[in-house]
Amino acid sequence: MSDLKPSEIVRELDKYIIGQNKAKRSVAIALRNRWRRRQVDEDLRDEIAPKNIILIGPTGVGKTEIARRLSRLTDSPFSKVEASKFTEVGYVGRDVESMVRDLVELTVNDLKVREQEAVREKAARIAEERILDMLLPKPRASAARGEGEGGPEANFELVTEGGDSGTSGTREKLRRMLRAGKLDDRYVDVDVADKSMPMVEIFSNVGMEEMGLNFKDMFSNLMPKSSRRRKMKVREAVKLLAQEEAQNLVDMEKVVQEAIRKVEQSGIIFLDEIDKIAGKGGGGHGPDVSREGVQRDLLPLVEGSTVTTKYGPVRSDHILFIASGAFHTVKPSDLIPELQGRFPIRVELDSLGQAEFYRILTEPKNALVLQYIALLRTEGVEVVFEDEAVVRLSAIAEEVNNLTENIGARRLHTLMEHLLEDILFDAPDDVEKRVVIDAAYVNDKLEEIKSDEDLSRYIL
């Protein structure tokens, strides 16, 4: 998927996002440039820096969705952060470098899950052998323990009453019973790793990532490995042991190396609300000092620097940064000049109107109308949306956005929820299993709220 042409990337994005062709073209080109960079001679490859992008537009027009779909499309490490969560070092808040640490952590966990999935069959076989060892102890040991009915000795007698006293034959009989599910409700004693950690409170004006040490890992290495014995049913024990064996089979060193490589070469960080850290140019005092400090802390990260993580150093030179902001009260030029230079591509996204709302409700693969039809179908209720109803709903969404705060396509969620509130509430009990939503129904449910501007400000 990472070798898609720009036109193919745009077509894939069109399945989920309506309009915004300029933004789609920009991110498609940025993505293709990554593929092109990998084909370049190695001595020049490191010199080619990613062209970071600023998406400018009001809330709810698809900025975040474009970045999220892009990462899924290309299987790139992706992290969405809000710039307003970060503050300059010395103020209360998170350090900007933590966004790279979070991206590495997410990628390591994702690759670890994939590796566990790859060895799942082998782990299941090992878990099966461990369960058989528990169910089939040596006869003398079982007798010495004097276990009663339902214990391992009962299982041993169960498979040996046919007259075959050979251990291998008995084990195979027990294996067949285990696979057939006949032993699922029997109990076995399983040693489970005790994951409880001592409580440690740290009083600091910075996050724990700033202290340069991962205390959880440190204490887990200092404390001896402990386990406790639990009695559980065989079906639960099989799952638990298979999970444990899958973790043991994964080569974590290889996973970490691959995760760092993926983050460094194809990571995407979506920096939302970047306009919130832009100063208004009114002097060097007050909150603007902190905002400008965040920008200056962010600058070396975007330019390319080494970030220390618990998995080792990570270079941010080739991480693609996609920033977004509404820029209602400030302009992109209010960012410090050095940071502006690191975001050479600027794309203005279009505001959404009735035509776009209609398409959003009907065209995408995850269209809102299709979502509600599927949700109510689980209750046996068939909802039919007439075309006139969707047109009217789109018109009301545009009118309410103009009357109150313009929140873009998110307005459709609030309108749909209010429109179908009675049906969603009564669906489990309602005898009427087919509901037709027409324009009159939409007007009846939404006209009163739309006409009352003060009320709509609170409800919608």
C-alpha positions as a LaTeX table, in Angstrom:
\begin{tabular}{lrrr}
\hline
Residue & $x$ (\AA) & $y$ (\AA) & $z$ (\AA) \\
\hline
Met1 & 0.00 & 0.00 & 0.00 \\
Ser2 & 2.93 & 2.36 & 0.57 \\
Asp3 & 3.71 & 2.18 & $-3.17$ \\
Leu4 & 0.40 & 3.73 & $-4.24$ \\
Lys5 & 0.47 & 6.46 & $-6.86$ \\
Pro6 & $-0.87$ & 9.90 & $-5.84$ \\
Ser7 & $-4.01$ & 9.40 & $-7.95$ \\
Glu8 & $-4.64$ & 6.03 & $-6.25$ \\
Ile9 & $-4.18$ & 7.59 & $-2.80$ \\
Val10 & $-6.71$ & 10.31 & $-3.64$ \\
Arg11 & $-9.20$ & 7.67 & $-4.89$ \\
Glu12 & $-8.85$ & 5.75 & $-1.62$ \\
Leu13 & $-9.37$ & 8.92 & 0.43 \\
Asp14 & $-12.45$ & 9.76 & $-1.68$ \\
Lys15 & $-14.14$ & 6.64 & $-0.29$ \\
Tyr16 & $-14.28$ & 8.24 & 3.16 \\
Ile17 & $-13.80$ & 12.00 & 2.74 \\
Ile18 & $-15.95$ & 14.29 & 0.62 \\
Gly19 & $-14.31$ & 17.17 & $-1.26$ \\
Gln20 & $-11.08$ & 18.83 & $-0.08$ \\
Asn21 & $-9.26$ & 17.81 & $-3.26$ \\
Lys22 & $-6.36$ & 20.25 & $-2.73$ \\
Ala23 & $-5.60$ & 18.77 & 0.69 \\
Lys24 & $-5.84$ & 15.22 & $-0.64$ \\
Arg25 & $-3.45$ & 16.02 & $-3.49$ \\
Ser26 & $-0.93$ & 17.58 & $-1.10$ \\
Val27 & $-0.83$ & 14.63 & 1.30 \\
Ala28 & $-0.76$ & 12.17 & $-1.61$ \\
Ile29 & 2.29 & 13.90 & $-3.08$ \\
Ala30 & 4.00 & 14.00 & 0.35 \\
Leu31 & 3.37 & 10.28 & 0.72 \\
Arg32 & 4.62 & 9.42 & $-2.75$ \\
Asn33 & 7.76 & 11.44 & $-2.08$ \\
Arg34 & 8.58 & 8.99 & 0.70 \\
Trp35 & 8.50 & 6.15 & $-1.80$ \\
Arg36 & 10.63 & 8.20 & $-4.20$ \\
Arg37 & 13.14 & 8.91 & $-1.44$ \\
Arg38 & 13.62 & 5.18 & $-0.83$ \\
Gln39 & 14.56 & 4.73 & $-4.50$ \\
Val40 & 17.23 & 7.46 & $-4.40$ \\
Asp41 & 20.94 & 6.64 & $-3.97$ \\
Glu42 & 21.84 & 6.16 & $-0.34$ \\
Asp43 & 24.28 & 9.07 & $-0.19$ \\
Leu44 & 21.51 & 11.49 & $-1.20$ \\
Arg45 & 18.67 & 9.76 & 0.64 \\
Asp46 & 19.39 & 11.28 & 4.05 \\
Glu47 & 19.55 & 14.77 & 2.54 \\
Ile48 & 15.93 & 14.67 & 1.34 \\
Ala49 & 13.73 & 16.02 & 4.13 \\
Pro50 & 9.95 & 15.55 & 4.22 \\
Lys51 & 7.83 & 18.51 & 3.15 \\
Asn52 & 5.63 & 19.16 & 6.19 \\
Ile53 & 2.09 & 20.39 & 5.66 \\
Ile54 & $-0.25$ & 22.87 & 7.39 \\
Leu55 & $-3.97$ & 22.24 & 6.83 \\
Ile56 & $-5.94$ & 25.45 & 7.37 \\
Gly57 & $-9.70$ & 25.33 & 7.82 \\
Pro58 & $-12.55$ & 25.46 & 10.33 \\
Thr59 & $-13.36$ & 22.53 & 12.57 \\
Gly60 & $-15.23$ & 19.59 & 11.12 \\
Val61 & $-14.10$ & 19.88 & 7.48 \\
Gly62 & $-11.95$ & 16.73 & 7.43 \\
Lys63 & $-8.43$ & 17.77 & 8.50 \\
Thr64 & $-7.98$ & 15.02 & 11.09 \\
Glu65 & $-9.79$ & 12.44 & 9.00 \\
Ile66 & $-7.44$ & 12.98 & 6.06 \\
Ala67 & $-4.37$ & 12.34 & 8.23 \\
Arg68 & $-5.93$ & 9.33 & 9.99 \\
Arg69 & $-7.05$ & 7.64 & 6.77 \\
Leu70 & $-3.66$ & 8.33 & 5.24 \\
Ser71 & $-1.88$ & 6.46 & 8.03 \\
Arg72 & $-4.24$ & 3.47 & 7.78 \\
Leu73 & $-3.85$ & 3.42 & 4.03 \\
Thr74 & $-0.06$ & 3.21 & 4.16 \\
Asp75 & 0.38 & 1.29 & 7.43 \\
Ser76 & 2.56 & 4.12 & 8.73 \\
Pro77 & 3.14 & 4.77 & 12.44 \\
Phe78 & 0.64 & 7.52 & 13.26 \\
Ser79 & 0.04 & 9.69 & 16.29 \\
Lys80 & $-2.41$ & 12.58 & 16.74 \\
Val81 & $-1.51$ & 15.17 & 19.35 \\
Glu82 & $-2.95$ & 18.54 & 20.25 \\
Ala83 & $-0.48$ & 21.39 & 20.34 \\
Ser84 & $-2.37$ & 23.03 & 23.20 \\
Lys85 & $-1.41$ & 20.10 & 25.46 \\
Phe86 & 2.23 & 21.12 & 25.34 \\
Thr87 & 3.85 & 24.00 & 27.16 \\
Glu88 & 7.32 & 25.42 & 27.30 \\
Val89 & 9.72 & 23.68 & 29.67 \\
Gly90 & 9.28 & 25.34 & 33.05 \\
Tyr91 & 5.51 & 25.61 & 32.72 \\
Val92 & 3.09 & 22.88 & 33.76 \\
Gly93 & 2.45 & 20.55 & 30.85 \\
Arg94 & 4.00 & 17.91 & 28.60 \\
Asp95 & 7.30 & 18.21 & 26.82 \\
Val96 & 7.06 & 18.30 & 23.01 \\
Glu97 & 9.48 & 15.36 & 22.68 \\
Ser98 & 6.90 & 13.12 & 24.34 \\
Met99 & 4.98 & 13.03 & 21.03 \\
Val100 & 7.85 & 11.05 & 19.48 \\
Arg101 & 8.06 & 8.79 & 22.54 \\
Asp102 & 4.32 & 8.12 & 22.28 \\
Leu103 & 4.66 & 7.33 & 18.58 \\
Val104 & 7.46 & 4.84 & 19.28 \\
Glu105 & 5.46 & 3.22 & 22.10 \\
Leu106 & 2.38 & 2.83 & 19.88 \\
Thr107 & 4.46 & 1.34 & 17.07 \\
Val108 & 6.23 & $-1.13$ & 19.36 \\
Asn109 & 2.91 & $-2.31$ & 20.79 \\
Asp110 & 1.37 & $-2.63$ & 17.31 \\
Leu111 & 4.29 & $-4.68$ & 15.96 \\
Lys112 & 4.32 & $-6.81$ & 19.11 \\
Val113 & 0.66 & $-7.71$ & 18.60 \\
Arg114 & 1.34 & $-8.62$ & 14.96 \\
Glu115 & 4.28 & $-10.82$ & 15.92 \\
Gln116 & 2.15 & $-12.57$ & 18.55 \\
Glu117 & $-0.50$ & $-13.17$ & 15.91 \\
Ala118 & 2.13 & $-14.71$ & 13.62 \\
Val119 & 3.21 & $-17.24$ & 16.28 \\
Arg120 & $-0.29$ & $-17.89$ & 17.60 \\
Glu121 & $-0.51$ & $-21.46$ & 16.24 \\
Lys122 & 2.87 & $-22.43$ & 17.66 \\
Ala123 & 1.97 & $-20.85$ & 21.01 \\
Ala124 & $-1.32$ & $-22.79$ & 21.03 \\
Arg125 & 0.53 & $-26.07$ & 20.54 \\
Ile126 & 2.93 & $-25.31$ & 23.39 \\
Ala127 & 0.01 & $-24.29$ & 25.63 \\
Glu128 & $-1.75$ & $-27.55$ & 24.80 \\
Glu129 & 1.31 & $-29.56$ & 25.89 \\
Arg130 & 1.47 & $-27.61$ & 29.16 \\
Ile131 & $-2.21$ & $-28.30$ & 29.84 \\
Leu132 & $-1.68$ & $-32.00$ & 29.15 \\
Asp133 & 1.22 & $-32.00$ & 31.62 \\
Met134 & $-1.13$ & $-30.57$ & 34.24 \\
Leu135 & $-3.93$ & $-33.02$ & 33.46 \\
Leu136 & $-1.68$ & $-36.07$ & 33.31 \\
Pro137 & 0.70 & $-36.08$ & 36.28 \\
Lys138 & 2.62 & $-39.18$ & 37.28 \\
Pro139 & 0.22 & $-41.67$ & 38.97 \\
Arg140 & 2.38 & $-41.99$ & 42.08 \\
Ala141 & 2.53 & $-38.20$ & 42.52 \\
Ser142 & $-1.21$ & $-37.94$ & 42.15 \\
Ala143 & $-1.83$ & $-40.67$ & 44.70 \\
Ala144 & 0.54 & $-39.03$ & 47.16 \\
Arg145 & $-1.39$ & $-35.81$ & 46.92 \\
Gly146 & $-4.65$ & $-37.66$ & 47.45 \\
Glu147 & $-6.59$ & $-35.42$ & 45.11 \\
Gly148 & $-10.27$ & $-36.06$ & 45.00 \\
Glu149 & $-12.78$ & $-36.17$ & 42.18 \\
Gly150 & $-12.32$ & $-33.48$ & 39.59 \\
Gly151 & $-8.53$ & $-33.16$ & 40.09 \\
Pro152 & $-5.75$ & $-34.37$ & 37.79 \\
Glu153 & $-6.01$ & $-37.93$ & 39.17 \\
Ala154 & $-9.65$ & $-38.11$ & 38.06 \\
Asn155 & $-8.59$ & $-37.10$ & 34.57 \\
Phe156 & $-5.88$ & $-39.76$ & 34.58 \\
Glu157 & $-8.38$ & $-42.45$ & 35.62 \\
Leu158 & $-10.85$ & $-41.16$ & 33.05 \\
Val159 & $-8.54$ & $-41.88$ & 30.11 \\
Thr160 & $-6.95$ & $-45.06$ & 31.49 \\
Glu161 & $-10.12$ & $-46.95$ & 32.28 \\
Gly162 & $-10.08$ & $-48.35$ & 28.75 \\
Gly163 & $-7.23$ & $-50.62$ & 29.77 \\
Asp164 & $-4.36$ & $-48.77$ & 28.03 \\
Ser165 & $-1.88$ & $-47.89$ & 30.74 \\
Gly166 & 0.78 & $-46.61$ & 28.35 \\
Thr167 & 1.61 & $-42.98$ & 29.00 \\
Ser168 & 1.82 & $-42.01$ & 25.31 \\
Gly169 & $-1.52$ & $-43.66$ & 24.48 \\
Thr170 & $-3.13$ & $-42.02$ & 27.48 \\
Arg171 & $-1.75$ & $-38.63$ & 26.52 \\
Glu172 & $-3.14$ & $-38.90$ & 22.99 \\
Lys173 & $-6.58$ & $-39.87$ & 24.32 \\
Leu174 & $-6.46$ & $-36.88$ & 26.64 \\
Arg175 & $-5.37$ & $-34.65$ & 23.76 \\
Arg176 & $-8.36$ & $-35.71$ & 21.67 \\
Met177 & $-10.71$ & $-35.03$ & 24.59 \\
Leu178 & $-9.10$ & $-31.63$ & 25.12 \\
Arg179 & $-9.51$ & $-30.65$ & 21.46 \\
Ala180 & $-13.10$ & $-31.88$ & 21.47 \\
Gly181 & $-13.88$ & $-29.61$ & 24.41 \\
Lys182 & $-14.78$ & $-32.42$ & 26.79 \\
Leu183 & $-12.37$ & $-31.15$ & 29.45 \\
Asp184 & $-13.28$ & $-27.46$ & 29.23 \\
Asp185 & $-15.10$ & $-27.37$ & 32.59 \\
Arg186 & $-12.47$ & $-29.24$ & 34.58 \\
Tyr187 & $-10.22$ & $-27.26$ & 36.89 \\
Val188 & $-6.43$ & $-27.05$ & 36.82 \\
Asp189 & $-3.89$ & $-25.13$ & 38.90 \\
Val190 & $-1.95$ & $-22.59$ & 36.83 \\
Asp191 & 1.03 & $-20.50$ & 37.94 \\
Val192 & 0.32 & $-16.93$ & 36.85 \\
Ala193 & 2.92 & $-14.15$ & 36.88 \\
Asp194 & 2.11 & $-11.60$ & 39.56 \\
Lys195 & 2.10 & $-8.21$ & 37.83 \\
Ser196 & 1.38 & $-6.09$ & 40.90 \\
Met197 & 3.91 & $-3.29$ & 41.29 \\
Pro198 & 4.75 & $-1.21$ & 44.34 \\
Met199 & 3.11 & 2.22 & 44.36 \\
Val200 & 5.60 & 5.04 & 43.89 \\
Glu201 & 4.50 & 8.67 & 43.92 \\
Ile202 & 6.72 & 11.18 & 42.19 \\
Phe203 & 6.25 & 14.88 & 42.85 \\
Ser204 & 7.57 & 16.89 & 39.94 \\
Asn205 & 6.52 & 19.81 & 37.79 \\
Val206 & 7.32 & 17.86 & 34.64 \\
Gly207 & 6.09 & 14.55 & 33.25 \\
Met208 & 7.74 & 11.27 & 34.14 \\
Glu209 & 9.20 & 11.06 & 30.63 \\
Glu210 & 11.34 & 14.08 & 31.50 \\
Met211 & 13.09 & 12.25 & 34.33 \\
Gly212 & 14.96 & 10.10 & 31.85 \\
Leu213 & 14.08 & 6.86 & 33.63 \\
Asn214 & 11.25 & 4.46 & 33.21 \\
Phe215 & 10.44 & 3.64 & 36.81 \\
Lys216 & 8.12 & 0.78 & 35.99 \\
Asp217 & 10.81 & $-1.04$ & 34.03 \\
Met218 & 13.41 & $-0.25$ & 36.65 \\
Phe219 & 11.39 & $-1.74$ & 39.49 \\
Ser220 & 10.40 & $-4.78$ & 37.43 \\
Asn221 & 14.11 & $-5.52$ & 36.93 \\
Leu222 & 14.98 & $-4.96$ & 40.59 \\
Met223 & 12.13 & $-7.01$ & 42.03 \\
Pro224 & 12.31 & $-10.81$ & 41.77 \\
Lys225 & 9.83 & $-12.42$ & 39.41 \\
Ser226 & 6.91 & $-13.69$ & 41.47 \\
Ser227 & 3.96 & $-15.85$ & 40.54 \\
Arg228 & 0.83 & $-17.07$ & 42.23 \\
Arg229 & $-1.19$ & $-20.20$ & 41.72 \\
Arg230 & $-4.74$ & $-19.86$ & 40.44 \\
Lys231 & $-7.40$ & $-22.51$ & 39.97 \\
Met232 & $-9.24$ & $-22.04$ & 36.71 \\
Lys233 & $-11.17$ & $-23.99$ & 34.11 \\
Val234 & $-9.25$ & $-25.65$ & 31.31 \\
Arg235 & $-10.77$ & $-23.44$ & 28.61 \\
Glu236 & $-9.55$ & $-20.32$ & 30.43 \\
Ala237 & $-6.15$ & $-21.86$ & 31.17 \\
Val238 & $-5.59$ & $-22.71$ & 27.49 \\
Lys239 & $-6.17$ & $-19.07$ & 26.47 \\
Leu240 & $-3.99$ & $-17.72$ & 29.26 \\
Leu241 & $-1.09$ & $-20.08$ & 28.55 \\
Ala242 & $-1.33$ & $-19.50$ & 24.78 \\
Gln243 & $-1.08$ & $-15.76$ & 25.36 \\
Glu244 & 1.86 & $-16.22$ & 27.70 \\
Glu245 & 3.69 & $-18.47$ & 25.24 \\
Ala246 & 3.04 & $-16.05$ & 22.36 \\
Gln247 & 4.72 & $-13.29$ & 24.37 \\
Asn248 & 7.69 & $-15.56$ & 25.09 \\
Leu249 & 8.08 & $-16.47$ & 21.41 \\
Val250 & 8.26 & $-12.84$ & 20.24 \\
Asp251 & 11.76 & $-11.49$ & 19.74 \\
Met252 & 11.32 & $-8.08$ & 21.41 \\
Glu253 & 14.75 & $-6.86$ & 20.32 \\
Lys254 & 13.78 & $-7.39$ & 16.70 \\
Val255 & 10.38 & $-5.74$ & 17.29 \\
Val256 & 11.98 & $-2.65$ & 18.84 \\
Gln257 & 14.50 & $-2.30$ & 16.02 \\
Glu258 & 11.77 & $-2.58$ & 13.40 \\
Ala259 & 9.54 & $-0.10$ & 15.28 \\
Ile260 & 12.30 & 2.50 & 15.49 \\
Arg261 & 13.07 & 2.02 & 11.79 \\
Lys262 & 9.41 & 2.48 & 10.86 \\
Val263 & 9.02 & 5.58 & 13.03 \\
Glu264 & 12.18 & 7.18 & 11.67 \\
Gln265 & 11.45 & 6.42 & 8.01 \\
Ser266 & 7.65 & 6.55 & 7.72 \\
Gly267 & 6.22 & 8.00 & 10.94 \\
Ile268 & 3.44 & 10.60 & 10.75 \\
Ile269 & 2.67 & 13.03 & 13.57 \\
Phe270 & $-0.56$ & 14.99 & 13.22 \\
Leu271 & $-0.21$ & 18.20 & 15.20 \\
Asp272 & $-3.72$ & 19.53 & 15.75 \\
Glu273 & $-4.67$ & 23.01 & 16.96 \\
Ile274 & $-1.31$ & 24.51 & 16.05 \\
Asp275 & $-3.00$ & 27.91 & 15.89 \\
Lys276 & $-3.45$ & 27.70 & 19.68 \\
Ile277 & 0.31 & 28.09 & 20.17 \\
Ala278 & 0.62 & 31.02 & 17.75 \\
Gly279 & 1.08 & 34.39 & 19.43 \\
Lys280 & $-0.95$ & 37.39 & 18.37 \\
Gly281 & 2.12 & 39.57 & 17.95 \\
Gly282 & 1.15 & 41.89 & 20.76 \\
Gly283 & 4.44 & 41.97 & 22.64 \\
Gly284 & 6.55 & 39.58 & 24.66 \\
His285 & 4.56 & 39.18 & 27.87 \\
Gly286 & 1.70 & 37.12 & 29.26 \\
Pro287 & 0.51 & 33.80 & 27.78 \\
Asp288 & 2.13 & 34.52 & 24.42 \\
Val289 & 5.54 & 33.97 & 26.01 \\
Ser290 & 4.62 & 30.36 & 26.77 \\
Arg291 & 3.09 & 29.86 & 23.31 \\
Glu292 & 6.23 & 31.09 & 21.61 \\
Gly293 & 8.27 & 28.87 & 23.91 \\
Val294 & 6.32 & 25.82 & 22.71 \\
Gln295 & 7.08 & 26.79 & 19.11 \\
Arg296 & 10.79 & 27.13 & 19.86 \\
Asp297 & 10.77 & 23.73 & 21.64 \\
Leu298 & 8.95 & 22.25 & 18.68 \\
Leu299 & 11.38 & 23.67 & 16.13 \\
Pro300 & 14.35 & 21.28 & 16.65 \\
Leu301 & 11.95 & 18.32 & 16.62 \\
Val302 & 10.51 & 19.34 & 13.24 \\
Glu303 & 13.94 & 20.25 & 11.85 \\
Gly304 & 15.33 & 16.90 & 12.90 \\
Ser305 & 16.89 & 15.93 & 16.20 \\
Thr306 & 17.55 & 12.87 & 18.34 \\
Val307 & 14.92 & 12.02 & 20.95 \\
Thr308 & 15.81 & 9.76 & 23.84 \\
Thr309 & 13.22 & 7.05 & 24.44 \\
Lys310 & 13.24 & 3.99 & 26.67 \\
Tyr311 & 13.86 & 1.92 & 23.54 \\
Gly312 & 16.89 & 3.96 & 22.52 \\
Pro313 & 17.57 & 7.15 & 20.54 \\
Val314 & 15.16 & 7.99 & 17.71 \\
Arg315 & 15.85 & 10.49 & 14.93 \\
Ser316 & 12.99 & 12.77 & 13.87 \\
Asp317 & 14.60 & 13.98 & 10.61 \\
His318 & 12.24 & 12.06 & 8.33 \\
Ile319 & 9.05 & 12.01 & 10.39 \\
Leu320 & 6.27 & 13.75 & 8.44 \\
Phe321 & 4.54 & 16.47 & 10.45 \\
Ile322 & 1.03 & 17.42 & 9.38 \\
Ala323 & $-0.23$ & 20.42 & 11.34 \\
Ser324 & $-3.75$ & 21.79 & 11.31 \\
Gly325 & $-5.62$ & 24.71 & 12.73 \\
Ala326 & $-8.68$ & 26.85 & 12.22 \\
Phe327 & $-6.67$ & 30.13 & 12.40 \\
His328 & $-9.77$ & 32.17 & 13.28 \\
Thr329 & $-8.04$ & 34.75 & 15.45 \\
Val330 & $-4.45$ & 34.34 & 14.28 \\
Lys331 & $-2.75$ & 33.77 & 10.93 \\
Pro332 & $-0.11$ & 31.21 & 9.91 \\
Ser333 & 2.27 & 34.16 & 9.62 \\
Asp334 & 1.91 & 34.66 & 13.40 \\
Leu335 & 3.97 & 31.51 & 13.94 \\
Ile336 & 7.67 & 32.19 & 14.49 \\
Pro337 & 9.44 & 32.48 & 11.11 \\
Glu338 & 11.69 & 29.47 & 11.73 \\
Leu339 & 8.69 & 27.21 & 12.29 \\
Gln340 & 6.86 & 28.61 & 9.26 \\
Gly341 & 9.85 & 27.62 & 7.15 \\
Arg342 & 9.58 & 24.00 & 8.30 \\
Phe343 & 5.97 & 23.78 & 7.02 \\
Pro344 & 6.42 & 24.78 & 3.39 \\
Ile345 & 3.12 & 23.36 & 2.13 \\
Arg346 & $-0.05$ & 25.19 & 3.17 \\
Val347 & $-3.48$ & 24.02 & 2.12 \\
Glu348 & $-6.75$ & 25.81 & 2.81 \\
Leu349 & $-9.69$ & 23.49 & 3.23 \\
Asp350 & $-13.12$ & 24.54 & 2.02 \\
Ser351 & $-16.05$ & 25.17 & 4.34 \\
Leu352 & $-18.89$ & 22.69 & 4.00 \\
Gly353 & $-22.35$ & 23.59 & 2.75 \\
Gln354 & $-25.60$ & 21.80 & 1.98 \\
Ala355 & $-24.26$ & 20.00 & $-1.11$ \\
Glu356 & $-21.27$ & 18.62 & 0.81 \\
Phe357 & $-23.46$ & 17.59 & 3.77 \\
Tyr358 & $-25.75$ & 15.65 & 1.44 \\
Arg359 & $-22.79$ & 13.80 & $-0.04$ \\
Ile360 & $-21.30$ & 13.13 & 3.42 \\
Leu361 & $-24.59$ & 11.57 & 4.52 \\
Thr362 & $-24.88$ & 9.27 & 1.51 \\
Glu363 & $-21.63$ & 8.66 & $-0.41$ \\
Pro364 & $-18.76$ & 7.48 & 1.88 \\
Lys365 & $-18.34$ & 3.82 & 2.81 \\
Asn366 & $-18.96$ & 4.81 & 6.42 \\
Ala367 & $-21.79$ & 7.29 & 5.66 \\
Leu368 & $-23.73$ & 8.41 & 8.72 \\
Val369 & $-27.07$ & 7.25 & 7.30 \\
Leu370 & $-25.66$ & 3.76 & 6.71 \\
Gln371 & $-24.31$ & 3.66 & 10.26 \\
Tyr372 & $-27.72$ & 4.35 & 11.83 \\
Ile373 & $-29.47$ & 1.91 & 9.49 \\
Ala374 & $-27.01$ & $-0.81$ & 10.57 \\
Leu375 & $-27.36$ & 0.07 & 14.27 \\
Leu376 & $-31.16$ & $-0.16$ & 14.22 \\
Arg377 & $-31.11$ & $-3.31$ & 12.12 \\
Thr378 & $-29.57$ & $-5.06$ & 15.14 \\
Glu379 & $-32.91$ & $-4.45$ & 16.91 \\
Gly380 & $-34.86$ & $-5.75$ & 13.93 \\
Val381 & $-35.95$ & $-2.24$ & 12.91 \\
Glu382 & $-35.65$ & $-1.31$ & 9.25 \\
Val383 & $-35.17$ & 2.43 & 8.75 \\
Val384 & $-35.63$ & 3.93 & 5.29 \\
Phe385 & $-34.35$ & 7.42 & 4.55 \\
Glu386 & $-36.12$ & 9.10 & 1.65 \\
Asp387 & $-33.95$ & 11.32 & $-0.52$ \\
Glu388 & $-36.03$ & 14.42 & 0.35 \\
Ala389 & $-35.35$ & 13.79 & 4.04 \\
Val390 & $-31.59$ & 13.71 & 3.50 \\
Val391 & $-31.78$ & 16.91 & 1.43 \\
Arg392 & $-33.77$ & 18.65 & 4.17 \\
Leu393 & $-31.41$ & 17.41 & 6.89 \\
Ser394 & $-28.43$ & 18.79 & 4.92 \\
Ala395 & $-30.15$ & 22.17 & 4.54 \\
Ile396 & $-30.91$ & 22.38 & 8.27 \\
Ala397 & $-27.30$ & 21.49 & 9.11 \\
Glu398 & $-26.08$ & 24.38 & 6.96 \\
Glu399 & $-28.60$ & 26.82 & 8.47 \\
Val400 & $-27.75$ & 25.88 & 12.06 \\
Asn401 & $-24.02$ & 26.19 & 11.33 \\
Asn402 & $-24.64$ & 29.69 & 9.98 \\
Leu403 & $-26.81$ & 30.70 & 12.94 \\
Thr404 & $-24.55$ & 29.31 & 15.64 \\
Glu405 & $-20.96$ & 28.10 & 15.77 \\
Asn406 & $-19.79$ & 26.50 & 12.52 \\
Ile407 & $-18.62$ & 23.02 & 13.52 \\
Gly408 & $-18.71$ & 21.58 & 10.00 \\
Ala409 & $-19.72$ & 17.97 & 9.45 \\
Arg410 & $-19.87$ & 17.32 & 13.20 \\
Arg411 & $-23.21$ & 19.13 & 13.11 \\
Leu412 & $-24.65$ & 16.14 & 11.26 \\
His413 & $-23.94$ & 13.87 & 14.24 \\
Thr414 & $-25.93$ & 16.06 & 16.64 \\
Leu415 & $-28.80$ & 16.47 & 14.16 \\
Met416 & $-29.02$ & 12.75 & 13.39 \\
Glu417 & $-28.97$ & 11.83 & 17.05 \\
His418 & $-31.79$ & 14.26 & 17.81 \\
Leu419 & $-33.74$ & 13.21 & 14.71 \\
Leu420 & $-33.69$ & 9.51 & 15.61 \\
Glu421 & $-33.82$ & 9.88 & 19.39 \\
Asp422 & $-37.35$ & 8.42 & 19.79 \\
Ile423 & $-36.67$ & 5.54 & 17.40 \\
Leu424 & $-33.39$ & 4.68 & 19.11 \\
Phe425 & $-35.08$ & 4.73 & 22.52 \\
Asp426 & $-38.16$ & 2.69 & 21.55 \\
Ala427 & $-36.47$ & 0.26 & 19.13 \\
Pro428 & $-36.18$ & $-2.69$ & 21.60 \\
Asp429 & $-39.88$ & $-2.45$ & 22.53 \\
Asp430 & $-41.46$ & $-0.98$ & 19.42 \\
Val431 & $-43.76$ & $-3.27$ & 17.45 \\
Glu432 & $-43.31$ & $-1.17$ & 14.31 \\
Lys433 & $-40.32$ & $-2.70$ & 12.58 \\
Arg434 & $-40.24$ & $-0.46$ & 9.52 \\
Val435 & $-39.82$ & 3.29 & 9.82 \\
Val436 & $-39.75$ & 5.71 & 6.89 \\
Ile437 & $-37.94$ & 9.01 & 7.44 \\
Asp438 & $-39.32$ & 11.65 & 5.06 \\
Ala439 & $-38.96$ & 15.42 & 4.82 \\
Ala440 & $-42.06$ & 15.99 & 6.98 \\
Tyr441 & $-40.56$ & 13.84 & 9.75 \\
Val442 & $-37.30$ & 15.81 & 9.61 \\
Asn443 & $-39.16$ & 19.15 & 9.77 \\
Asp444 & $-41.31$ & 17.95 & 12.67 \\
Lys445 & $-38.29$ & 16.88 & 14.74 \\
Leu446 & $-35.84$ & 19.65 & 13.93 \\
Glu447 & $-37.77$ & 22.76 & 12.86 \\
Glu448 & $-38.57$ & 23.95 & 16.38 \\
Ile449 & $-34.94$ & 23.74 & 17.50 \\
Lys450 & $-33.65$ & 25.32 & 14.31 \\
Ser451 & $-36.04$ & 28.25 & 14.60 \\
Asp452 & $-35.12$ & 28.94 & 18.21 \\
Glu453 & $-31.60$ & 30.31 & 17.89 \\
Asp454 & $-30.97$ & 30.54 & 21.64 \\
Leu455 & $-32.10$ & 26.95 & 22.19 \\
Ser456 & $-30.08$ & 25.64 & 19.27 \\
Arg457 & $-26.92$ & 27.11 & 20.74 \\
Tyr458 & $-27.26$ & 24.75 & 23.70 \\
Ile459 & $-28.78$ & 21.66 & 22.13 \\
Leu460 & $-27.00$ & 21.66 & 18.78 \\
\hline
\end{tabular}
